[in-house]
Amino acid sequence: MISTALLISFCVVGLHIVIKEFIHHFTGLEPCEVLDLTKKDVDGVLHNTWLTHICKPLFACVTCMSSVWGTVFYIILNPYVGMDVYINWIPTLFMVALFGTVIFKIFKRI
């Protein structure tokens, strides 16, 4: 289970970096800036837009990506259906979120 979580974590972090660099290469901006994920109202208070709830799990946040992409990669790596697959799925996603965040923070320091 830990080896599966590590493999999925590296895939999620790699996917995040590739998408982020792709957007930055073509626009010169960060993904959040391109999509304008935060808007300020008249008072200057920051509000989340509806795009935040869609884009963060898809490509804008490594920890958030582990829920969607972790499930996709988990299903790809475990194609058979059995009770042990469902029992290990949620703990694996928590490990993917933890490992992915740690791997990404280490990668940012390099």
C-alpha positions as CSV (number, residue, x, y, z in Angstrom):
1,M,0.0,0.0,0.0
2,I,2.8,2.4,0.8
3,S,4.6,1.6,-2.5
4,T,1.4,2.3,-4.4
5,A,0.9,5.6,-2.5
6,L,4.5,6.7,-3.3
7,L,4.1,5.8,-7.0
8,I,0.8,7.7,-7.2
9,S,2.4,10.7,-5.3
10,F,5.2,11.0,-7.8
11,C,2.7,10.8,-10.6
12,V,0.5,13.5,-9.1
13,V,3.4,15.8,-8.4
14,G,4.8,15.3,-11.9
15,L,1.4,16.0,-13.4
16,H,1.1,19.2,-11.3
17,I,4.6,20.4,-12.3
18,V,4.0,19.6,-16.0
19,I,0.7,21.5,-16.1
20,K,2.0,24.4,-14.2
21,E,5.0,24.8,-16.4
22,F,2.9,24.3,-19.5
23,I,0.6,27.2,-18.5
24,H,3.5,29.3,-17.4
25,H,5.4,28.7,-20.7
26,F,2.5,29.8,-22.9
27,T,1.1,32.7,-20.7
28,G,3.9,33.8,-18.5
29,L,1.5,33.6,-15.5
30,E,0.8,31.1,-12.8
31,P,-2.3,28.9,-13.3
32,C,-4.2,30.8,-10.5
33,E,-3.5,34.1,-12.2
34,V,-4.6,32.9,-15.6
35,L,-7.9,31.6,-14.3
36,D,-8.3,34.5,-11.9
37,L,-9.2,32.1,-9.1
38,T,-9.5,34.9,-6.6
39,K,-11.5,38.1,-6.9
40,K,-11.6,41.1,-4.7
41,D,-14.8,42.9,-4.1
42,V,-15.3,46.6,-3.5
43,D,-14.0,46.4,0.1
44,G,-10.8,44.6,-1.0
45,V,-11.9,41.3,0.6
46,L,-10.7,38.2,-1.2
47,H,-13.3,35.8,-2.3
48,N,-13.0,32.4,-3.9
49,T,-14.7,31.9,-7.2
50,W,-16.4,28.8,-8.4
51,L,-13.3,28.0,-10.5
52,T,-11.3,27.4,-7.3
53,H,-13.5,24.3,-6.5
54,I,-12.9,22.9,-10.0
55,C,-9.3,23.8,-10.8
56,K,-7.7,23.1,-7.4
57,P,-8.4,19.3,-7.5
58,L,-7.6,19.1,-11.2
59,F,-4.3,20.9,-11.4
60,A,-3.8,23.9,-9.2
61,C,-3.0,22.3,-5.8
62,V,-0.8,19.2,-5.2
63,T,-2.6,18.2,-2.0
64,C,-6.1,18.8,-3.6
65,M,-5.0,16.9,-6.7
66,S,-4.5,13.7,-4.7
67,S,-8.2,13.2,-4.3
68,V,-9.1,13.2,-8.0
69,W,-5.9,12.0,-9.6
70,G,-5.1,9.7,-6.7
71,T,-8.4,7.9,-7.4
72,V,-7.7,7.8,-11.1
73,F,-4.2,6.4,-10.7
74,Y,-5.4,4.0,-7.9
75,I,-8.1,2.5,-10.2
76,I,-5.5,2.2,-13.1
77,L,-3.0,0.4,-10.8
78,N,-5.7,-1.8,-9.2
79,P,-8.1,-2.7,-12.1
80,Y,-9.7,-5.8,-10.4
81,V,-12.7,-5.3,-8.2
82,G,-12.5,-6.7,-4.7
83,M,-13.3,-5.7,-1.1
84,D,-9.6,-5.2,-0.3
85,V,-9.3,-2.6,-3.1
86,Y,-12.1,-0.5,-1.5
87,I,-10.7,-0.9,2.0
88,N,-7.2,0.3,1.0
89,W,-8.5,3.2,-1.2
90,I,-9.1,5.9,1.4
91,P,-5.9,5.3,3.4
92,T,-3.9,5.3,0.2
93,L,-5.4,8.7,-0.8
94,F,-4.4,10.1,2.6
95,M,-0.9,8.8,2.1
96,V,-0.8,10.2,-1.4
97,A,-1.8,13.7,-0.1
98,L,0.9,13.5,2.6
99,F,3.7,12.1,0.4
100,G,2.7,14.4,-2.5
101,T,2.9,17.5,-0.3
102,V,6.3,16.5,1.1
103,I,7.7,15.6,-2.3
104,F,6.5,18.9,-3.8
105,K,8.0,20.9,-0.9
106,I,11.3,19.1,-1.3
107,F,11.2,19.7,-5.1
108,K,10.5,23.4,-4.7
109,R,13.6,23.8,-2.5
110,I,15.9,22.2,-5.2
